[in-house]
Amino acid sequence: MSGETERAVSEALARFFPGAAPFVRSGASGMNNMTRFAELDGRRYVLRIYETHQDVDKVLYEHAVLLALNESSTLPFAVPRPERTPDDGDGTVVRLADGRLAALFGYIEGERPSLDRPAALRAFGRAAGALSGALANVRVAAAPAYRPYYELDAAHPSIAPADAARFFEAPPDAFADLAGELRVVGRELADARLALPALRALPHQLVHGDLNASNALAVPGGDDIAALLDFEFVTVDLRAMEPAVCLSDLSDAESDEDVLGRMSAFAAGYASAARLSPEEADALPLLLRLRRIDVVLHFLGRWRDRIEGPEPLRRVAAGSARALERLRRLEAPLRDIFAGLAAE
């Protein structure tokens, strides 16, 4: 660890374990946060330092949902449990000297699932459906920090609608070679805007909003899901957005046949644990595209804010354009698959 990173980790752990010296090791971190693993007196923990914002209310909302799930749900897998600080019995967040926020969670055993087999995809689908059912019963007094996916103008605070339209129609020099791909994203963005009134009428509830293989743990050596992680973006959104996020991320498979097979396996698993209304199932093709558009807008904002250079946005834009064209091409067979998610 660098000196600055080491100081931040030491400061955070001192707040949770005053007078103690946990053993610390590095591990895989997410795209948005820094993660370290700590061990003390035979117990293991995960320390998260939030890198992309310093809004304590956002973190407290996430923690309120996690505490409610831990206290009241009968989920067949684990979700993170925020640890409380000794100096504040109700506190689960500490602010570091540099302004960053840190939180500590109990360690959950498991390994990243490999979603390249039907059995693993069905297990992931079952877990997503079970989580959706549990979140439907969670109530948090505070207002959610994040807007629904369909609120496209709120995808990133730095990107106004006119800015996004200009970028996709006439990209700057760093993206000129991707003009065709960016036009695809721009067209889909314009089409999605026309459907917003109908989407707002669909059922809403709490959703995780970012379920994927990197935010899940499988039982070691098996396919069953041991835990679903990283609830940073939990919010009130369309109930159908939960499976839509998962399904959209499966559209990057190598062939159209692989995409349909993977989505069919996930959908079968999801339907075994939860069902949608016919109107929600009918909206899924649009919601899958909405997820890809939102990701591009998110990275466009990060580039505009100079959080990172053009390469992440270039990669996401090119991949999303390919996925959007594929989702349009496969819309008819996908509708047949998604019809199985509707309640009978």
C-alpha positions, 0 to 999 in steps of 0.5 A: 500500500502507498503511504497515503493509502496505508494511513487512511486504512490505519485511521479507519480501523483505529476508529472501529478497533480502538487500541487494537492492531488488526492484520490487514491484507489487500484484495480485489476492489470494486470500480468505485471503492477501495477494499481491504481485509482485516482480521482480529481475534479470529474474526475477519472483516471487510473495510470499504473506503468510498472513493467516488463521493463523500455523502454520508447520507448515501452510505447511511441509506445503504446501511439502513437497507442492509441492517433491515435485510439482516434483521428481518429477511429469510434470504437463502444467502448472506448480505453484508452486515455493517459493523457499528463503531464503539464510540457511537452505538448506532454509527456504521460510518466514519469520516476520515481526515481526508474527507473520505468515508469508511465502513466495516462489514463482516467477512462472508466466505465465497468465491466469484461465480462463473456465469458461463454455465446454465446451472450457475445462471439459474442459481444467480437468477434465483438469488436475484428473485429472492432478493427482490422479494425481500426488498419489497418488504423493506421500509427505510424512513429516509429518501433514497439517494439515487434516482430510478434508471429511467430518470435519464437526466439524473444519470450523472450530475455533470451531464445535462440532456443537451450535453449528452445529445451533442456528445452523441451527435458530434463527438469530440476528437478523442471519440471521433473514430467511434462516431457510428457507435455513439450515434447508436447510443444517442438514438436509443437514448432518444427512443427511451425518452419517448417511453418514460411515461409508460415506465413510470406507471409500472410497480416500484420498490427497493432494488439493488440496481447493480447485480452482476458476477462481481457483486456476488459470491458463490458457495466454494466449489458450487453454483449456489449463491452464498452472498450478494454484495455491494448495495451502494446504489440501492434505491427505489426503482422499477421492480422489473429493473432488478432482473433487467440489469442482470439480463442486460449484462448477459448481452455481451456473450460471444454469439447471439445463441449464447446470449439467448441461452444465458438469458433463458437460464437466468430467467428460469431461475428468477421465475422460480423465486419471483414473478413480474406482471405481464406489463413488466415482462413486456417492458424488459427489452426496453429496460435492458437497453436502458441499463446500457444507456445509463452506463454510458452516461455514467462514464461520460460524466466521469470523463467530463469530471476528469475522474478518468481519461477517455479510455474507459468511456471509449470501451463502454461506449463501443461495447454498449453500442454492440449490445444495443444493436444485438438487443434490437436484433434479438427482441422477438426471441427475447420477448418469448423468453421474458414472457416466462417471467410473468405471473400466471 
